[in-house]
Amino acid sequence: MTYYLLLSRSITHAQRMSRTLERAGITARFFRPPMGLTDRGCSYAVRVGEGSLPAALSRLREEGLAPMRVFYAQSDGSFSEITM
């Protein structure tokens, strides 16, 4: 299963991102990111489906909640960073 992880700077930021996306009809759950995706101990990630990324990023930018980094989770379990 493929999806995107939107990295946030804190749990509060991730919660706000998740709530904003859920209100927009985009399923978004937050959790601690996998080891190796961030060097910040306080980071959290918001997971969105593969087809939801453009709408999710647009909505988050409108609300001033842009993610720090975006990763694509491939079906083999590896991650690749998406440049924005």
C-alpha positions as CSV (number, residue, x, y, z in Angstrom):
1,M,0.0,0.0,0.0
2,T,1.4,3.4,-1.0
3,Y,0.7,6.7,0.8
4,Y,2.4,10.0,1.8
5,L,3.8,11.1,5.1
6,L,3.6,14.8,5.8
7,L,6.2,15.6,8.6
8,S,5.3,18.2,11.1
9,R,7.4,20.0,13.7
10,S,5.4,19.0,16.7
11,I,2.4,17.0,17.9
12,T,0.3,20.2,18.0
13,H,1.2,21.0,14.4
14,A,0.3,17.4,13.4
15,Q,-3.0,17.6,15.2
16,R,-3.9,20.8,13.5
17,M,-2.9,19.4,10.1
18,S,-5.0,16.3,10.7
19,R,-8.1,18.2,11.8
20,T,-7.8,20.6,8.9
21,L,-7.6,17.7,6.4
22,E,-10.4,15.8,8.0
23,R,-12.7,18.8,7.8
24,A,-11.8,19.0,4.1
25,G,-12.9,15.4,3.7
26,I,-9.3,14.0,3.4
27,T,-8.6,11.0,5.7
28,A,-5.5,12.0,7.7
29,R,-4.1,10.3,10.8
30,F,-1.1,11.5,12.8
31,F,1.6,9.4,14.6
32,R,5.3,9.3,15.2
33,P,7.3,9.0,12.0
34,P,9.4,5.9,11.3
35,M,13.0,6.1,12.5
36,G,15.4,7.7,10.0
37,L,12.9,10.1,8.4
38,T,13.7,12.9,10.8
39,D,16.5,14.1,13.0
40,R,14.1,16.0,15.3
41,G,12.9,14.0,18.3
42,C,9.6,15.9,18.6
43,S,8.4,15.4,15.0
44,Y,5.2,13.8,14.0
45,A,3.8,12.6,10.7
46,V,0.4,12.9,9.1
47,R,-0.5,10.0,6.7
48,V,-2.6,10.7,3.6
49,G,-3.6,8.5,0.7
50,E,-1.8,8.5,-2.6
51,G,-4.5,10.3,-4.5
52,S,-5.0,12.9,-1.8
53,L,-1.6,14.7,-1.8
54,P,-2.4,17.6,-4.1
55,A,-5.6,18.5,-2.3
56,A,-4.0,18.0,1.1
57,L,-1.0,20.3,0.4
58,S,-3.3,22.9,-1.1
59,R,-5.6,22.9,1.9
60,L,-2.7,23.0,4.4
61,R,-1.0,25.9,2.6
62,E,-4.3,27.8,2.7
63,E,-4.4,27.4,6.4
64,G,-0.7,28.2,7.0
65,L,0.1,24.6,8.1
66,A,2.5,23.5,5.4
67,P,4.5,20.3,6.4
68,M,8.3,20.4,7.0
69,R,8.9,17.5,4.6
70,V,6.9,15.1,2.5
71,F,7.8,11.4,2.0
72,Y,6.3,8.8,-0.4
73,A,5.9,5.4,1.2
74,Q,6.4,2.7,-1.4
75,S,4.9,-0.7,-1.2
76,D,8.2,-2.3,-0.3
77,G,8.4,-0.3,2.9
78,S,11.0,2.3,1.7
79,F,10.5,6.0,1.7
80,S,11.6,8.7,-0.8
81,E,11.4,12.4,-0.1
82,I,9.3,14.5,-2.4
83,T,10.6,18.0,-3.1
84,M,8.1,20.8,-3.0
